[in-house]
Amino acid sequence: MSNILQVTTPVNDNGRNVINPQQKSLADNQQVHNPVDPSRVVRADGQQGSKTGDAMGEGTYVVLDSESNYGAFIKRLGESLELPRVLEQLFQAEDAAVLFADQEAAAPLLEQLFGSIQMHSAQELLSFFQAQEQLQAKFSGPFFDNLRRLLGGNRSDAAKEAVLSFLRSYNSLSSSQHTLRQMKGLTEDIGRLMLRQFRGEYEDILEQMDWDAPGGQTEGNAAVLNQKLIPFLASYISRTHDYGPVRNAVMLFIFHAVKYEEGSMDRLLQLFDKLTRVRGFEQAFEPERAGEEFTELLTSAGKQTDKFADAFSNLVARGANGEAGLENIQQFYNIMNGMLVNESVYLPLVHLLLPFRFDEEQVMSEMWVDPDSGTDNDEGRRIKMLLKFDIRRLGRFDLILTMENRQVGMQLYVPPALKERSEKIGRDVTGIFRKSGLSMGQMLVREKKGELKVTDVFPEIREKERTINVRV
């Protein structure tokens, strides 16, 4: 067996240390590339750092790669580039109908999905884009701009706590209907796993839940949860000693129940009243407009879901459960994993998937936006955007756009079929922006020869990657 650890034993011959022949051979061998350096910690093969290029689609060296939280995020970000291609099959009516051919319950969802992405006018298309942006950017608008102003400066701990408590409650309220659906799904899973003799009482309690309760109206369901359902589940685990899947599902259910109860409208109103008494509120909000802005906020909170999002999420969940065929389960899991990158705390961008049909054309588009990418001067905000879209009849496009002080800079990469029309495309696009009151700076139209990576267009995402960030 080879001495891979290079362990040697000093040989004592009448008080003399004799070098082991193998050790001498290794010392003389100039081909050894991993000498041990006790002054620093090295890898087993003597290489420095770890390369993340192959795994993450990049070519840089970092301290820690996918074993860190941030490295795992960068890896998922690279994998999400394949998301639009995976989604193409789902958004083609004929292919989706084949996938869910044996599922009668999926038919209304498919009809809802395709109806929600069919656009008949430019204004309808704009409204669709705005609706998806509002779903993604939940904490945007004048009210939250004023809250950020309130948090600025040397505010007291009491002011910061009042703002954060309000934000937590608003977040819970705006997603309360989604949370309720998640809870309903968990109760169904628990019922299937539960011992048969307990199911009758369990189902009697579930019938008292209002699974269609409007967002913010949590009092009735909260009473059932706290007084009946959660005590029953705790008692069931205690009596049966079922510490496996049932307990795991119950713990997740309780987590959702706490979030759901926190989204009470009454609670949010109390927290807003407390917020108005915080020192500095009058400087951040216009007193005569604060109540009106809050009312507008509550109105929008009830519209945080739409037909497209509901149908899409339900179909993906059905596919991941195997209802589109066992051979397609991994594909739907890839969609779910790709969408979850939006929830990462490391992602400073707004990420939108925007599939639609317009003038008989089927388009799959994906947008990454940095609404405040920074600027070297204080004259105004700088917006930067990467738009990827695939027009089924023409091919794939990439567009990088920056806008500052109403001046636009653009790089457009077109499929090979449109290479000869680059100049005309440039003139037409420039004309569209000028009609909208924007001036055109740099305008570049080139043939698309490869895939643009998000981390190339937004290199600031990689800045944290050179730090040590291990998984716990």
Solvent accessible surface area in square Angstrom, and as a share of the most:
residue,aa,sasa,rsa
1,M,228,1.02
2,S,81,0.52
3,N,45,0.23
4,I,126,0.64
5,L,142,0.71
6,Q,78,0.34
7,V,102,0.58
8,T,45,0.26
9,T,93,0.54
10,P,102,0.64
11,V,75,0.43
12,N,110,0.56
13,D,60,0.31
14,N,145,0.74
15,G,63,0.61
16,R,142,0.52
17,N,122,0.63
18,V,61,0.35
19,I,111,0.57
20,N,40,0.21
21,P,109,0.69
22,Q,79,0.35
23,Q,80,0.35
24,K,115,0.49
25,S,69,0.44
26,L,60,0.30
27,A,78,0.61
28,D,87,0.45
29,N,68,0.35
30,Q,149,0.66
31,Q,128,0.57
32,V,52,0.30
33,H,145,0.65
34,N,52,0.27
35,P,102,0.64
36,V,120,0.69
37,D,51,0.27
38,P,131,0.83
39,S,96,0.62
40,R,113,0.41
41,V,151,0.87
42,V,51,0.29
43,R,108,0.39
44,A,109,0.84
45,D,65,0.33
46,G,19,0.19
47,Q,99,0.44
48,Q,133,0.59
49,G,36,0.34
50,S,21,0.13
51,K,110,0.46
52,T,1,0.00
53,G,6,0.06
54,D,143,0.74
55,A,62,0.48
56,M,7,0.03
57,G,39,0.38
58,E,27,0.12
59,G,59,0.56
60,T,41,0.24
61,Y,131,0.50
62,V,9,0.05
63,V,70,0.40
64,L,55,0.27
65,D,34,0.17
66,S,34,0.22
67,E,125,0.56
68,S,3,0.02
69,N,62,0.32
70,Y,7,0.03
71,G,1,0.01
72,A,12,0.10
73,F,6,0.02
74,I,3,0.01
75,K,75,0.32
76,R,89,0.32
77,L,3,0.02
78,G,28,0.27
79,E,99,0.44
80,S,2,0.01
81,L,38,0.19
82,E,87,0.39
83,L,5,0.02
84,P,17,0.10
85,R,103,0.38
86,V,34,0.20
87,L,1,0.00
88,E,38,0.17
89,Q,65,0.29
90,L,1,0.00
91,F,6,0.03
92,Q,24,0.11
93,A,34,0.27
94,E,96,0.43
95,D,45,0.23
96,A,0,0.00
97,A,52,0.40
98,V,114,0.66
99,L,22,0.11
100,F,6,0.02
101,A,74,0.57
102,D,131,0.68
103,Q,56,0.25
104,E,158,0.71
105,A,58,0.45
106,A,0,0.00
107,A,57,0.44
108,P,83,0.53
109,L,27,0.13
110,L,19,0.09
111,E,135,0.60
112,Q,59,0.26
113,L,0,0.00
114,F,31,0.13
115,G,52,0.50
116,S,23,0.15
117,I,3,0.01
118,Q,59,0.26
119,M,7,0.03
120,H,141,0.63
121,S,50,0.32
122,A,74,0.57
123,Q,116,0.52
124,E,68,0.31
125,L,31,0.15
126,L,86,0.43
127,S,52,0.34
128,F,18,0.07
129,F,54,0.22
130,Q,89,0.40
131,A,38,0.29
132,Q,15,0.07
133,E,67,0.30
134,Q,110,0.49
135,L,43,0.21
136,Q,59,0.26
137,A,22,0.17
138,K,46,0.19
139,F,74,0.31
140,S,57,0.36
141,G,31,0.29
142,P,88,0.55
143,F,8,0.03
144,F,5,0.02
145,D,69,0.36
146,N,17,0.09
147,L,4,0.02
148,R,130,0.48
149,R,129,0.47
150,L,0,0.00
151,L,58,0.29
152,G,35,0.34
153,G,69,0.67
154,N,164,0.84
155,R,67,0.25
156,S,67,0.43
157,D,118,0.61
158,A,74,0.58
159,A,3,0.03
160,K,85,0.36
161,E,85,0.38
162,A,2,0.02
163,V,0,0.00
164,L,83,0.41
165,S,13,0.08
166,F,0,0.00
167,L,40,0.20
168,R,113,0.41
169,S,0,0.00
170,Y,1,0.01
171,N,47,0.24
172,S,3,0.02
173,L,9,0.04
174,S,12,0.08
175,S,19,0.12
176,S,1,0.01
177,Q,68,0.30
178,H,94,0.42
179,T,4,0.02
180,L,2,0.01
181,R,105,0.38
182,Q,79,0.35
183,M,0,0.00
184,K,83,0.35
185,G,29,0.28
186,L,22,0.11
187,T,2,0.01
188,E,87,0.39
189,D,53,0.28
190,I,0,0.00
191,G,16,0.16
192,R,162,0.59
193,L,87,0.43
194,M,2,0.01
195,L,85,0.42
196,R,183,0.67
197,Q,136,0.61
198,F,31,0.13
199,R,69,0.25
200,G,44,0.43
201,E,99,0.44
202,Y,2,0.01
203,E,95,0.43
204,D,86,0.44
205,I,17,0.08
206,L,29,0.14
207,E,141,0.63
208,Q,86,0.38
209,M,13,0.06
210,D,75,0.39
211,W,50,0.18
212,D,127,0.66
213,A,8,0.06
214,P,68,0.42
215,G,29,0.28
216,G,1,0.01
217,Q,112,0.50
218,T,2,0.01
219,E,92,0.41
220,G,52,0.50
221,N,4,0.02
222,A,11,0.08
223,A,42,0.33
224,V,19,0.11
225,L,3,0.02
226,N,74,0.38
227,Q,130,0.58
228,K,90,0.38
229,L,0,0.00
230,I,37,0.19
231,P,61,0.38
232,F,12,0.05
233,L,0,0.00
234,A,58,0.45
235,S,44,0.28
236,Y,0,0.00
237,I,19,0.10
238,S,71,0.46
239,R,134,0.49
240,T,33,0.19
241,H,124,0.55
242,D,37,0.19
243,Y,117,0.44
244,G,26,0.25
245,P,87,0.55
246,V,3,0.01
247,R,101,0.37
248,N,95,0.49
249,A,14,0.11
250,V,4,0.02
251,M,119,0.53
252,L,86,0.43
253,F,0,0.00
254,I,53,0.27
255,F,127,0.53
256,H,28,0.12
257,A,5,0.04
258,V,97,0.56
259,K,62,0.26
260,Y,3,0.01
261,E,71,0.32
262,E,45,0.20
263,G,0,0.00
264,S,13,0.09
265,M,55,0.25
266,D,77,0.40
267,R,92,0.33
268,L,0,0.00
269,L,82,0.41
270,Q,127,0.56
271,L,21,0.11
272,F,25,0.10
273,D,71,0.37
274,K,99,0.42
275,L,0,0.00
276,T,42,0.24
277,R,167,0.61
278,V,18,0.11
279,R,217,0.79
280,G,5,0.05
281,F,11,0.04
282,E,98,0.44
283,Q,138,0.61
284,A,6,0.05
285,F,4,0.02
286,E,106,0.47
287,P,87,0.55
288,E,135,0.61
289,R,73,0.27
290,A,6,0.05
291,G,40,0.39
292,E,89,0.40
293,E,18,0.08
294,F,11,0.05
295,T,81,0.47
296,E,91,0.41
297,L,14,0.07
298,L,39,0.19
299,T,77,0.44
300,S,46,0.30
301,A,5,0.04
302,G,59,0.56
303,K,144,0.61
304,Q,33,0.15
305,T,52,0.30
306,D,39,0.20
307,K,143,0.60
308,F,14,0.06
309,A,31,0.24
310,D,38,0.20
311,A,0,0.00
312,F,20,0.08
313,S,62,0.40
314,N,62,0.32
315,L,0,0.00
316,V,10,0.06
317,A,46,0.36
318,R,63,0.23
319,G,0,0.00
320,A,10,0.08
321,N,117,0.60
322,G,16,0.15
323,E,52,0.23
324,A,5,0.04
325,G,24,0.23
326,L,143,0.71
327,E,142,0.64
328,N,21,0.11
329,I,45,0.23
330,Q,114,0.51
331,Q,44,0.19
332,F,1,0.00
333,Y,99,0.38
334,N,65,0.33
335,I,1,0.00
336,M,71,0.32
337,N,76,0.39
338,G,8,0.07
339,M,55,0.24
340,L,94,0.47
341,V,1,0.00
342,N,23,0.12
343,E,130,0.59
344,S,24,0.15
345,V,137,0.79
346,Y,54,0.20
347,L,20,0.10
348,P,75,0.47
349,L,11,0.05
350,V,30,0.17
351,H,1,0.01
352,L,14,0.07
353,L,19,0.09
354,L,1,0.01
355,P,2,0.01
356,F,22,0.09
357,R,47,0.17
358,F,51,0.21
359,D,104,0.54
360,E,172,0.77
361,E,40,0.18
362,Q,35,0.15
363,V,14,0.08
364,M,13,0.06
365,S,4,0.03
366,E,1,0.00
367,M,30,0.13
368,W,0,0.00
369,V,24,0.14
370,D,15,0.08
371,P,55,0.35
372,D,91,0.47
373,S,33,0.21
374,G,37,0.36
375,T,52,0.30
376,D,158,0.82
377,N,64,0.33
378,D,154,0.80
379,E,129,0.58
380,G,30,0.29
381,R,143,0.52
382,R,71,0.26
383,I,38,0.19
384,K,34,0.14
385,M,31,0.14
386,L,0,0.00
387,L,32,0.16
388,K,21,0.09
389,F,39,0.16
390,D,22,0.12
391,I,32,0.16
392,R,133,0.49
393,R,174,0.64
394,L,59,0.29
395,G,21,0.20
396,R,76,0.28
397,F,14,0.06
398,D,2,0.01
399,L,20,0.10
400,I,21,0.11
401,L,22,0.11
402,T,29,0.17
403,M,57,0.25
404,E,39,0.17
405,N,82,0.42
406,R,146,0.53
407,Q,96,0.43
408,V,1,0.01
409,G,17,0.16
410,M,4,0.02
411,Q,54,0.24
412,L,11,0.06
413,Y,49,0.19
414,V,0,0.00
415,P,7,0.05
416,P,90,0.57
417,A,80,0.62
418,L,17,0.08
419,K,104,0.44
420,E,154,0.69
421,R,130,0.47
422,S,21,0.14
423,E,137,0.61
424,K,97,0.41
425,I,32,0.16
426,G,10,0.09
427,R,154,0.56
428,D,71,0.37
429,V,29,0.16
430,T,18,0.10
431,G,27,0.26
432,I,112,0.57
433,F,37,0.15
434,R,157,0.57
435,K,184,0.78
436,S,72,0.46
437,G,51,0.49
438,L,27,0.13
439,S,57,0.37
440,M,27,0.12
441,G,36,0.35
442,Q,117,0.52
443,M,49,0.22
444,L,41,0.21
445,V,12,0.07
446,R,133,0.48
447,E,39,0.18
448,K,25,0.11
449,K,178,0.75
450,G,46,0.44
451,E,85,0.38
452,L,42,0.21
453,K,62,0.26
454,V,3,0.02
455,T,9,0.05
456,D,85,0.44
457,V,9,0.05
458,F,0,0.00
459,P,76,0.48
460,E,63,0.28
461,I,4,0.02
462,R,33,0.12
463,E,127,0.57
464,K,121,0.51
465,E,6,0.03
466,R,148,0.54
467,T,77,0.45
468,I,122,0.62
469,N,38,0.20
470,V,83,0.48
471,R,136,0.50
472,V,188,1.08
